[in-house]
Amino acid sequence: MFHSRLLSFVSLAIVIVGSAATTAQDFEQEPIAYSKRQPDNRVSRLIEQIKQGRQKLNYDEKQGYLPALLDVLKVPRSSQMLVFSKTSLQRQRIAPRTPRAIYFSDDVYVGYCHDGDVLEISTADDQLGAVFYTLAQDDQPPPRFVRQTDSCLICHGMSTSLRVPSHVVRSVYSDPQGLPILASGSYRTDHTSPFEQRWGGWYVTGTHGEQKHLGNLIVRGRDRPEAADNSAGQNVTDLSKWLATENYLTPHSDIVALMVLEHQALVHNQLTHARFATEQALYFDKALSEQLKENSADLRDSTKSRIKSACEPLVECLLFSEETPLTEKISGTSEFAADFIKAGPRDDRGRSLRELDLTRRMFKYPCSYLIYSSSFLTLPQPAKEYVVKRMKEVLTMAAPGKKFQHLSESDRANVLAILEATHPDFKRQ
């Protein structure tokens, strides 16, 4: 009998380990069931409010539902960034003369094409990560939102995005039609990316000294894109020679907004990865306990290990591990920086995790403001407990390790004090 039970256990373990390996890369299976589950986020709630007649979106003859949607979702117009590479759903509408505009808040991203058929929307859903919608750009009430899955997940759910529904920020070399020159490769960009690899295929307004980037570069002729002279694309404050800026809500594609977007997308993706991996680990732990008729509430060591592996990169991301240092001051051209700093809690000394540095690094206090987000606050309890405990260790240890050597003693003390004063999971007992 013991031999039979052992064989049964081994067979079950093989099935579960195999299933874990599969579902770690397939969020359409249980327990995630991405496409089958009903979203619950700011956009889905807006859609419901419109259906019930409790909210209205006014249609603008020039830009359709864009102004009203941004206002209702509290997405600042100053966050506008312009991308001219054909790397999204409405690629036929995008070119250097007619770039796609992107606007964002802490949890919503909106894409707009001049004379486009739809607005493209993605949002950070607490349970599902990035959820995608389109809104038809025609004056035929009521506004028609459609949730998008397969068409968006081709790019937003691939292996380079942690195999979870993700927000993607890429840098490419672009020709005069806006077509990416794929033979020269591309870069997925975030706050760890070298400055010189960022913003290919994007317009960039702002000053940054001698630091070089790929923004504002349109590759012409037969020269190798990597060797193209982009001196005219540096420290640009006026885009009117490239496009009709009056077709957009603002004339800017602000460098500070671009930097914050890259960081924010990375953190959102890591939050989703930590959530999905933890839910999968708990799901398989429970399945094994049920099969073996065990009633212990304790998690297996293998389950704890999986949670740790998923959450440690989130800790590193939240604390700006491996952030590329700035060598000169960054200044944007819009009101984005001022608008961004206004939001968020402050401690009794007036300090906020949203305060920008932009001389040595992005933020004055190197801890992501998304630690206050609903996506963080609603993480599965074992995941959140691991992240909070680990962050407290890093912020109090005399030698927190190589991944956190960028944090000075004063950095760690300031971040911990701000969190203890403003965050429910860090407040002193």
C-alpha positions in Angstrom: 0.0 0.0 0.0 2.8 2.4 0.8 4.4 1.6 -2.5 1.1 2.4 -4.3 0.7 5.7 -2.5 4.3 6.7 -3.3 3.8 6.0 -7.0 0.5 8.0 -6.9 2.3 10.9 -5.2 5.2 10.9 -7.6 2.8 10.8 -10.6 0.8 13.7 -9.2 3.9 15.7 -8.5 5.0 15.3 -12.1 1.6 16.4 -13.4 1.5 19.4 -11.1 5.1 20.5 -11.8 4.4 20.1 -15.5 1.2 22.1 -15.2 3.0 24.8 -13.2 5.6 25.2 -15.9 2.9 25.6 -18.5 0.6 28.0 -16.6 3.5 30.1 -15.6 3.6 31.0 -19.3 -0.1 30.7 -20.0 -2.4 33.2 -18.2 -5.5 31.9 -20.1 -5.6 28.8 -17.8 -6.8 28.6 -14.2 -6.4 30.2 -11.8 -5.9 33.4 -14.0 -8.3 32.7 -17.0 -7.4 36.1 -18.3 -9.8 36.4 -21.2 -12.8 34.7 -19.5 -12.7 36.8 -16.3 -14.7 40.0 -16.0 -12.3 43.0 -15.5 -12.8 45.4 -12.6 -10.8 48.6 -13.3 -11.4 52.3 -13.9 -12.3 51.8 -17.5 -14.7 48.9 -16.9 -16.4 50.9 -14.2 -16.7 53.9 -16.5 -18.3 51.7 -19.2 -20.8 50.5 -16.6 -21.6 54.1 -15.5 -22.2 55.1 -19.1 -24.5 52.2 -19.7 -26.5 53.2 -16.5 -26.7 56.8 -17.7 -24.7 58.0 -14.7 -21.8 59.3 -16.9 -21.6 61.0 -20.3 -18.8 61.5 -22.7 -19.0 64.5 -24.9 -17.8 64.2 -28.5 -15.4 66.8 -29.9 -15.5 67.4 -33.7 -11.7 67.7 -33.9 -10.5 64.9 -31.5 -13.5 62.8 -30.9 -13.9 61.4 -27.4 -10.3 62.1 -26.5 -10.6 65.3 -24.4 -13.7 64.0 -22.5 -12.2 60.6 -21.9 -9.0 62.1 -20.4 -11.0 64.4 -18.2 -13.3 61.7 -16.9 -10.4 59.3 -16.2 -8.3 62.1 -14.8 -5.4 61.6 -17.2 -3.4 64.8 -17.5 -3.1 66.3 -21.0 0.5 67.4 -20.0 1.5 63.7 -20.1 1.3 63.7 -23.9 4.0 61.8 -25.8 4.2 61.3 -29.5 5.4 58.1 -31.2 5.8 58.0 -35.0 6.9 54.4 -35.6 4.3 52.1 -36.9 4.3 49.8 -33.9 0.6 49.7 -32.8 -2.9 48.8 -33.8 -3.6 51.7 -36.1 -0.3 51.6 -37.9 -1.8 52.9 -41.2 -2.5 56.2 -39.4 1.0 56.6 -38.0 3.9 58.3 -39.6 6.5 61.1 -38.7 4.0 63.7 -39.9 1.1 62.1 -38.0 2.4 60.5 -34.9 0.3 58.6 -32.3 -0.2 60.5 -29.1 -0.1 58.7 -25.8 -1.4 60.0 -22.5 -1.2 58.3 -19.1 -2.0 58.5 -15.4 -0.9 56.1 -12.6 -3.2 53.4 -13.9 -4.6 54.3 -17.4 -2.9 54.7 -20.8 -4.7 56.3 -23.8 -3.5 56.2 -27.4 -4.8 58.7 -30.0 -4.2 58.8 -33.8 -5.1 61.9 -35.8 -8.3 61.0 -37.8 -8.0 57.5 -36.2 -10.9 55.0 -36.1 -10.6 54.3 -32.4 -9.0 55.4 -29.2 -6.7 52.7 -27.8 -6.9 52.3 -24.0 -5.1 50.1 -21.6 -5.4 50.0 -17.8 -3.9 48.3 -14.8 -6.5 45.9 -13.5 -5.9 44.7 -9.9 -6.6 41.0 -10.8 -5.7 40.8 -14.5 -2.8 43.1 -15.1 -3.0 45.1 -18.3 -6.5 45.1 -19.8 -7.0 46.6 -23.3 -10.0 48.4 -24.9 -10.9 50.4 -28.0 -13.4 53.2 -28.1 -14.9 54.0 -31.6 -14.2 57.5 -32.7 -17.6 58.4 -34.2 -20.4 60.5 -33.0 -23.0 57.7 -32.7 -24.0 57.5 -29.0 -23.6 55.7 -26.8 -19.8 55.5 -26.9 -18.8 52.0 -28.0 -16.1 50.4 -25.9 -14.8 47.0 -26.8 -12.5 44.9 -24.7 -9.5 43.6 -26.8 -7.7 40.3 -26.0 -6.1 38.3 -28.8 -5.3 41.3 -31.1 -3.4 43.1 -28.3 -1.8 40.1 -26.7 0.1 39.3 -29.8 2.5 42.1 -28.7 1.4 42.7 -25.1 1.6 39.1 -23.8 4.8 37.7 -25.4 7.9 36.2 -23.7 9.7 39.6 -23.7 7.0 41.0 -21.4 7.3 38.4 -18.6 4.6 36.3 -20.3 1.9 38.3 -18.7 -0.5 40.9 -20.2 1.9 43.9 -20.2 2.4 47.5 -21.1 5.2 47.8 -23.7 7.6 50.6 -24.3 10.0 50.0 -27.2 12.7 52.0 -29.0 13.2 51.3 -32.7 15.0 52.8 -35.7 12.3 54.3 -38.1 12.4 55.2 -41.8 10.6 58.3 -43.3 7.3 56.3 -43.5 7.5 55.3 -39.8 8.3 51.7 -40.6 10.6 50.1 -38.0 14.0 49.0 -39.5 13.8 45.6 -37.9 17.1 44.4 -39.2 18.8 46.9 -36.8 16.9 45.5 -33.8 15.0 47.3 -31.1 15.2 48.0 -27.4 12.7 47.4 -24.7 13.1 50.5 -22.5 12.7 51.2 -18.8 14.6 53.0 -16.1 17.6 50.6 -16.4 18.1 51.3 -20.1 21.2 53.2 -21.3 20.1 56.7 -22.2 21.5 56.3 -25.7 19.1 53.4 -26.5 15.9 55.2 -25.6 13.1 56.7 -27.6 13.9 55.6 -31.1 10.7 56.2 -33.1 9.4 58.8 -30.6 9.5 62.5 -30.6 11.2 64.0 -27.6 11.0 67.6 -26.3 13.2 68.8 -23.5 16.8 69.4 -22.7 19.4 66.9 -21.4 22.8 68.3 -22.0 25.4 66.1 -23.7 23.4 62.9 -23.0 22.4 61.3 -26.3 19.2 59.5 -27.2 17.5 58.1 -30.3 14.4 60.3 -30.2 13.5 62.6 -33.2 15.6 60.4 -35.5 14.2 59.5 -38.9 16.7 57.3 -40.8 17.1 58.2 -44.4 19.1 56.8 -47.3 21.1 53.6 -47.1 23.3 54.4 -44.1 23.3 51.9 -41.3 20.8 53.3 -38.8 23.2 52.8 -35.9 25.6 55.2 -37.6 23.0 57.9 -38.4 23.8 61.4 -37.2 21.1 62.4 -34.7 22.7 65.6 -33.5 19.7 67.6 -34.7 17.4 65.4 -32.6 19.0 66.3 -29.3 17.7 69.0 -26.9 14.7 69.7 -29.1 12.0 72.1 -27.7 9.9 72.7 -30.7 8.4 70.0 -33.0 6.7 72.2 -35.5 9.2 71.5 -38.3 8.3 67.8 -38.1 4.5 67.8 -37.7 1.4 70.0 -37.4 1.3 70.2 -33.6 -2.1 71.9 -33.7 -3.6 68.5 -34.5 -2.8 67.4 -30.9 -3.9 68.6 -27.5 -0.4 70.1 -26.8 2.7 70.7 -28.8 4.9 68.5 -26.5 6.4 65.1 -26.3 7.9 65.6 -22.9 11.1 63.9 -21.9 10.1 63.7 -18.3 6.8 62.1 -19.1 8.7 59.6 -21.3 11.0 58.7 -18.4 8.2 58.3 -15.9 6.2 56.2 -18.4 9.1 53.8 -18.9 9.4 53.3 -15.1 5.7 53.0 -14.6 5.2 50.3 -17.3 8.0 48.2 -15.8 6.5 48.3 -12.3 3.0 47.5 -13.6 4.4 44.5 -15.4 6.4 43.3 -12.4 3.3 43.7 -10.2 1.3 41.5 -12.6 4.0 38.9 -12.8 4.3 38.7 -9.0 0.5 38.4 -8.7 0.1 35.7 -11.4 3.0 33.7 -10.2 1.8 33.8 -6.6 -1.7 32.9 -7.5 -0.5 30.0 -9.6 1.8 28.8 -6.8 -1.0 28.9 -4.3 -3.4 27.2 -6.7 -1.0 24.2 -7.2 -0.2 24.1 -3.5 -3.9 23.8 -2.7 -4.4 21.2 -5.4 -1.7 19.0 -3.9 -3.0 19.4 -0.4 -6.4 18.3 -1.5 -5.1 15.3 -3.4 -3.0 14.2 -0.4 -5.9 15.1 2.0 -3.7 17.4 4.0 -5.2 20.2 6.1 -2.2 22.2 7.1 -2.4 26.0 6.4 1.4 26.2 6.0 2.7 26.6 2.5 5.3 24.2 1.1 8.9 25.3 0.8 8.6 24.9 -3.0 5.6 27.3 -3.0 7.4 29.8 -0.9 10.4 29.6 -3.2 8.2 30.3 -6.3 6.7 33.3 -4.5 10.1 34.6 -3.6 11.4 34.2 -7.2 8.4 36.2 -8.5 8.6 38.9 -5.9 12.3 39.7 -5.5 12.4 41.3 -9.0 9.5 43.5 -7.9 11.4 44.6 -4.8 14.4 45.5 -7.0 12.1 47.4 -9.4 10.3 49.4 -6.7 13.7 50.4 -5.3 15.2 51.4 -8.7 17.9 48.7 -8.7 20.2 49.2 -11.7 18.7 52.5 -12.7 20.8 54.2 -15.3 22.4 57.3 -13.6 21.9 60.7 -15.2 25.0 62.8 -15.9 23.3 66.1 -16.6 20.1 67.9 -15.7 16.8 66.8 -17.5 14.2 69.5 -18.2 10.8 68.9 -19.9 8.9 71.4 -22.0 5.3 70.9 -20.6 3.6 71.1 -17.2 3.9 67.4 -16.7 6.5 67.5 -14.0 4.5 70.0 -11.9 1.3 68.1 -12.5 2.9 64.8 -11.5 4.4 66.0 -8.3 1.1 67.4 -7.0 -0.5 63.9 -6.6 0.2 61.4 -3.9 0.6 61.5 -0.1 3.3 63.4 1.8 4.8 62.8 5.3 4.7 65.4 8.1 7.9 66.9 6.7 6.2 67.4 3.3 8.3 64.7 1.6 6.7 62.6 -1.3 7.9 59.6 -3.3 6.7 61.6 -6.4 9.4 64.3 -6.0 11.6 64.3 -9.0 15.4 64.7 -9.0 16.3 64.7 -12.7 20.0 65.6 -12.1 21.5 62.3 -10.8 18.5 60.0 -11.1 14.8 60.2 -11.8 13.4 60.6 -8.3 14.7 62.3 -5.2 13.6 59.4 -3.0 14.3 56.1 -4.9 11.2 54.2 -4.2 8.4 53.9 -6.7 5.2 55.9 -6.1 3.3 52.8 -7.5 3.7 51.2 -4.1 0.6 53.2 -3.2 -1.3 51.8 -6.2 -4.3 49.5 -5.9 -2.3 46.9 -7.9 0.2 46.8 -5.0 -2.3 47.0 -2.2 -4.3 44.1 -3.5 -1.4 41.7 -4.2 -2.1 38.2 -2.8 -1.2 38.3 0.9 1.9 36.0 0.7 3.3 38.2 -2.1 2.7 41.5 -0.4 4.1 40.1 2.9 7.3 39.0 1.1 7.7 42.4 -0.6 7.1 44.5 2.5 9.4 42.4 4.7 12.1 42.3 2.1 11.9 46.1 1.5 12.1 46.7 5.3 15.2 44.5 5.3 16.9 46.4 2.5 16.0 49.8 4.0 17.4 48.9 7.5 20.4 46.6 6.8 23.9 48.1 7.1 24.9 46.3 3.9 21.8 45.5 1.7 23.7 43.8 -1.1 24.9 44.5 -4.6 21.4 45.0 -6.1 20.8 47.9 -3.7 24.3 49.4 -3.5 22.9 52.5 -5.2 20.9 53.4 -2.1 22.9 55.5 0.3 22.3 55.3 4.0 20.3 58.6 3.9 18.3 57.3 0.9 17.2 54.3 2.8 16.4 56.3 6.0 14.4 58.8 4.0 12.4 56.2 2.0 11.6 54.2 5.1 10.5 57.3 7.1 8.2 58.3 4.2 6.7 54.8 3.9 6.2 54.5 7.7 4.3 57.8 7.6 2.2 57.3 4.5 1.8 53.6 3.7 -0.6 51.3 5.6 1.7 48.2 5.2 4.8 50.0 6.5 3.4 51.9 9.5 5.1 51.1 12.7 3.1 48.8 15.0 
